[in-house]
Amino acid sequence: MLSIDIVCIGKLKEAYLKDAIAEYSKRLSKYCHMQVIELSDEKLPTKLNASVISEIKQKESNRMLEHIKKDSYVICLDLKRKRIFE
């Protein structure tokens, strides 16, 4: 059976998003197994600059890569939710 893993940084707090995920998981359960993996985000220091932001993005992306299986088809979205590569 097909397995879809959605790996994201940060916890979903909005009830409408949680409800939507539950609904789509239910609808897709006949065809695939869908799982949302929420990883904790890095704590932001009081002083931010470009190098600190870059370092935080690197740490978070490394944690995401740990959850991607070797032979997976990967679709990545940037911070503005635009598809950046396949």
Sequence and secondary structure as in RCSB ss.txt:
>XXXX:A:sequence
MLSIDIVCIGKLKEAYLKDAIAEYSKRLSKYCHMQVIELSDEKLPTKLNASVISEIKQKESNRMLEHIKKDSYVI
CLDLKRKRIFE
>XXXX:A:secstr
 EEEEEEEES    HHHHHHHHHHHHHHTTTEEEEEEEE      SS  HHHHHHHHHHHHHHHHTTS TT    
EE TTS EEE 
